Amino acid sequence: VWITHGTHDHLLNVVTTGQASYNRIWNAYTALGKTPAQANAMVKYTEYADSAFYEPDEHLAAAPTYEDDSIIQWLLAQ
């Protein structure tokens, strides 16, 4: 799982959605007995600053996500 979110998303608060989702999934993996290193390999999180958006809509995290070569390469490797 790779979660992406805009730091200043005007519709969904980054702390209560993006960061909280990452923490919940990571904690669930460790509760199932995964080591922190294994959990880190299974769930990733990227938070995009305002400069990553080419339109003034920090809710559209899909745009910088699709332009992020590391995420695309990771996705294709799955």
N, CA, C and O of each residue as an XYZ file, in Angstrom:
312
protein
N       0.854     -1.168      0.000
C       0.000      0.000      0.000
C       0.899      1.229      0.000
O       1.845      1.322      0.782
N       0.594      2.158     -0.878
C       1.316      3.434     -0.879
C       0.276      4.549     -0.832
O      -0.490      4.736     -1.778
N       0.257      5.276      0.263
C      -0.702      6.358      0.476
C      -0.030      7.676      0.101
O       1.109      7.936      0.489
N      -0.748      8.505     -0.658
C      -0.246      9.841     -0.971
C      -1.303     10.865     -0.548
O      -2.502     10.587     -0.551
N      -0.820     12.056     -0.183
C      -1.739     13.090      0.301
C      -1.077     14.440      0.136
O       0.146     14.550      0.229
N      -1.866     15.462     -0.106
C      -1.362     16.830     -0.162
C      -1.318     17.435      1.226
O      -2.266     17.288      1.997
N      -0.233     18.111      1.552
C      -0.079     18.717      2.872
C      -1.222     19.668      3.204
O      -1.709     19.687      4.335
N      -1.648     20.450      2.229
C      -2.710     21.437      2.469
C      -3.994     21.086      1.729
O      -4.662     21.965      1.185
N      -4.334     19.811      1.708
C      -5.601     19.371      1.110
C      -6.738     20.130      1.785
O      -6.883     20.091      3.007
N      -7.539     20.819      0.979
C      -8.608     21.655      1.533
C      -9.897     20.875      1.807
O     -10.821     21.408      2.421
N      -9.967     19.630      1.362
C     -11.162     18.823      1.605
C     -10.958     17.769      2.687
O     -11.858     17.514      3.487
N      -9.783     17.160      2.712
C      -9.479     16.118      3.700
C      -8.230     16.514      4.471
O      -7.163     16.699      3.887
N      -8.364     16.640      5.761
C      -7.247     17.046      6.606
C      -6.143     15.993      6.560
O      -6.400     14.803      6.741
N      -4.929     16.436      6.319
C      -3.802     15.520      6.150
C      -3.530     14.706      7.412
O      -3.141     13.542      7.317
N      -3.723     15.288      8.574
C      -3.439     14.581      9.830
C      -4.475     13.492     10.086
O      -4.127     12.380     10.485
N      -5.747     13.812      9.858
C      -6.808     12.860     10.183
C      -7.119     11.875      9.066
O      -7.863     10.918      9.280
N      -6.565     12.090      7.886
C      -6.799     11.135      6.793
C      -5.494     10.493      6.336
O      -5.279      9.304      6.575
N      -4.632     11.244      5.695
C      -3.405     10.671      5.148
C      -2.504     10.056      6.192
O      -2.172      8.873      6.113
N      -2.106     10.849      7.170
C      -1.186     10.355      8.204
C      -1.854      9.307      9.078
O      -1.225      8.312      9.439
N      -3.126      9.516      9.424
C      -3.847      8.556     10.261
C      -4.029      7.224      9.537
O      -3.906      6.164     10.151
N      -4.321      7.270      8.243
C      -4.468      6.030      7.472
C      -3.171      5.247      7.456
O      -3.171      4.033      7.664
N      -2.069      5.932      7.210
C      -0.764      5.278      7.239
C      -0.512      4.630      8.596
O      -0.129      3.463      8.672
N      -0.729      5.392      9.666
C      -0.480      4.878     11.016
C      -1.358      3.682     11.343
O      -0.893      2.721     11.955
N      -2.621      3.730     10.943
C      -3.530      2.610     11.230
C      -3.086      1.338     10.506
O      -3.078      0.256     11.093
N      -2.722      1.470      9.245
C      -2.292      0.296      8.488
C      -0.981     -0.237      9.033
O      -0.826     -1.444      9.216
N      -0.026      0.665      9.297
C       1.274      0.253      9.836
C       1.089     -0.462     11.175
O       1.687     -1.512     11.410
N       0.265      0.107     12.045
C       0.001     -0.509     13.347
C      -0.696     -1.858     13.210
O      -0.427     -2.774     13.987
N      -1.580     -1.987     12.238
C      -2.254     -3.273     12.020
C      -1.243     -4.348     11.614
O      -1.320     -5.483     12.085
N      -0.303     -3.995     10.749
C       0.726     -4.965     10.360
C       1.574     -5.383     11.557
O       1.867     -6.567     11.725
N       1.967     -4.429     12.382
C       2.793     -4.793     13.535
C       1.981     -5.581     14.566
O       2.528     -6.446     15.251
N       0.689     -5.293     14.680
C      -0.168     -6.064     15.586
C      -0.299     -7.513     15.127
O      -0.526     -8.411     15.938
N      -0.157     -7.733     13.829
C      -0.206     -9.088     13.281
C       1.137     -9.804     13.373
O       1.278    -10.940     12.920
N       2.126     -9.124     13.967
C       3.415     -9.763     14.182
C       4.513     -9.363     13.216
O       5.621     -9.894     13.289
N       4.230     -8.443     12.317
C       5.277     -7.963     11.407
C       6.258     -7.089     12.183
O       5.865     -6.364     13.097
N       7.520     -7.162     11.819
C       8.517     -6.287     12.434
C       8.329     -4.881     11.872
O       7.698     -4.724     10.827
N       8.860     -3.855     12.537
C       8.780     -2.506     11.967
C       9.363     -2.440     10.552
O       8.813     -1.745      9.697
N      10.443     -3.136     10.295
C      11.032     -3.129      8.949
C      10.084     -3.763      7.935
O       9.951     -3.270      6.815
N       9.432     -4.843      8.320
C       8.471     -5.481      7.418
C       7.271     -4.567      7.180
O       6.790     -4.456      6.052
N       6.790     -3.916      8.231
C       5.659     -2.994      8.082
C       6.044     -1.828      7.173
O       5.240     -1.392      6.350
N       7.267     -1.324      7.317
C       7.736     -0.230      6.452
C       7.775     -0.653      4.997
O       7.541      0.166      4.107
N       8.065     -1.910      4.744
C       8.098     -2.402      3.360
C       6.697     -2.604      2.800
O       6.509     -2.615      1.583
N       5.719     -2.761      3.674
C       4.360     -3.075      3.235
C       3.453     -1.861      3.106
O       2.456     -1.909      2.386
N       3.786     -0.774      3.794
C       2.975      0.440      3.703
C       3.910      1.642      3.608
O       4.837      1.792      4.403
N       3.648      2.485      2.631
C       4.475      3.665      2.384
C       3.576      4.901      2.390
O       2.367      4.814      2.181
N       4.196      6.044      2.635
C       3.432      7.282      2.702
C       4.246      8.418      2.096
O       5.413      8.614      2.433
N       3.615      9.154      1.207
C       4.231     10.351      0.634
C       3.259     11.507      0.797
O       2.084     11.412      0.445
N       3.778     12.598      1.339
C       2.982     13.807      1.512
C       3.555     14.877      0.596
O       4.739     15.202      0.679
N       2.723     15.418     -0.271
C       3.170     16.395     -1.258
C       2.957     17.831     -0.786
O       1.868     18.198     -0.343
N       4.008     18.629     -0.889
C       3.930     20.060     -0.585
C       3.163     20.767     -1.705
O       2.953     20.200     -2.777
N       2.755     21.994     -1.450
C       1.999     22.777     -2.437
C       2.725     22.879     -3.770
O       2.085     22.917     -4.821
N       4.040     22.921     -3.741
C       4.819     23.077     -4.975
C       4.695     21.878     -5.907
O       5.065     21.980     -7.077
N       4.188     20.752     -5.430
C       4.030     19.561     -6.269
C       2.788     19.632     -7.148
O       2.626     18.823     -8.061
N       1.922     20.583     -6.880
C       0.661     20.692     -7.612
C       0.760     21.775     -8.676
O       1.188     22.894     -8.395
N       0.362     21.439     -9.894
C       0.416     22.424    -10.974
C      -0.874     23.220    -11.085
O      -0.923     24.232    -11.784
N      -1.912     22.773    -10.405
C      -3.151     23.543    -10.313
C      -3.381     23.848     -8.829
O      -2.918     23.102     -7.966
N      -4.075     24.912     -8.536
C      -4.282     25.251     -7.114
C      -5.353     24.358     -6.457
O      -6.349     24.853     -5.930
N      -5.131     23.060     -6.498
C      -6.055     22.113     -5.875
C      -5.239     21.039     -5.175
O      -4.928     20.004     -5.763
N      -4.894     21.287     -3.924
C      -4.051     20.367     -3.170
C      -4.792     19.100     -2.756
O      -4.228     18.256     -2.060
N      -6.049     18.956     -3.175
C      -6.807     17.731     -2.922
C      -6.489     16.676     -3.987
O      -6.655     15.481     -3.740
N      -6.043     17.098     -5.139
C      -5.803     16.188     -6.263
C      -4.396     15.581     -6.172
O      -3.543     15.851     -7.017
N      -4.166     14.771     -5.153
C      -2.842     14.162     -4.957
C      -2.510     13.152     -6.046
O      -1.355     12.747     -6.176
N      -3.500     12.740     -6.829
C      -3.226     11.811     -7.927
C      -2.274     12.428     -8.944
O      -1.450     11.721     -9.525
N      -2.373     13.732     -9.167
C      -1.521     14.377    -10.175
C      -0.035     14.230     -9.842
O       0.702     13.704    -10.675
N       0.448     14.661     -8.677
C       1.869     14.464     -8.396
C       2.228     12.996     -8.192
O       3.372     12.603     -8.423
N       1.270     12.186     -7.764
C       1.542     10.751     -7.600
C       1.890     10.134     -8.946
O       2.863      9.386     -9.048
N       1.108     10.437     -9.983
C       1.365      9.872    -11.316
C       2.645     10.408    -11.933
O       3.197      9.789    -12.842
N       3.123     11.541    -11.458
C       4.366     12.109    -11.970
C       5.589     11.659    -11.177
O       6.718     11.982    -11.544
N       5.374     10.923    -10.103
C       6.455     10.468     -9.228
C       7.001      9.137     -9.753
O       6.367      8.095     -9.585
N       8.157      9.173    -10.377
C       8.728      7.968    -10.986
C       8.953      6.850     -9.985
O       8.806      5.679    -10.335
N       9.306      7.179     -8.743
C       9.563      6.117     -7.764
C       8.272      5.350     -7.457
O       8.314      4.135     -7.261
N       7.144      6.031     -7.413
C       5.876      5.346     -7.153
C       5.470      4.523     -8.363
O       5.005      3.394     -8.210
N       5.633      5.057     -9.540
C       5.279      4.316    -10.757
C       6.127      3.052    -10.872
O       5.603      1.980    -11.177
N       7.424      3.168    -10.632
C       8.304      1.990    -10.696
C       7.905      0.963     -9.634
O       7.884     -0.236     -9.911
N       7.588      1.423     -8.425
C       7.160      0.525     -7.369
C       5.871     -0.186     -7.777
O       5.752     -1.399     -7.603
N       4.910      0.557     -8.315
C       3.635     -0.018     -8.718
C       3.827     -1.084     -9.789
O       3.234     -2.160     -9.713
N       4.642     -0.792    -10.769
C       4.876     -1.748    -11.849
C       5.609     -2.998    -11.366
O       5.500     -4.059    -11.980
N       6.348     -2.875    -10.277
C       7.085     -4.023     -9.744
C       6.212     -4.949     -8.896
O       6.625     -6.054     -8.544
N       4.996     -4.487     -8.570
C       4.134     -5.291     -7.681
C       3.466     -6.430     -8.421
O       2.712     -7.197     -7.823
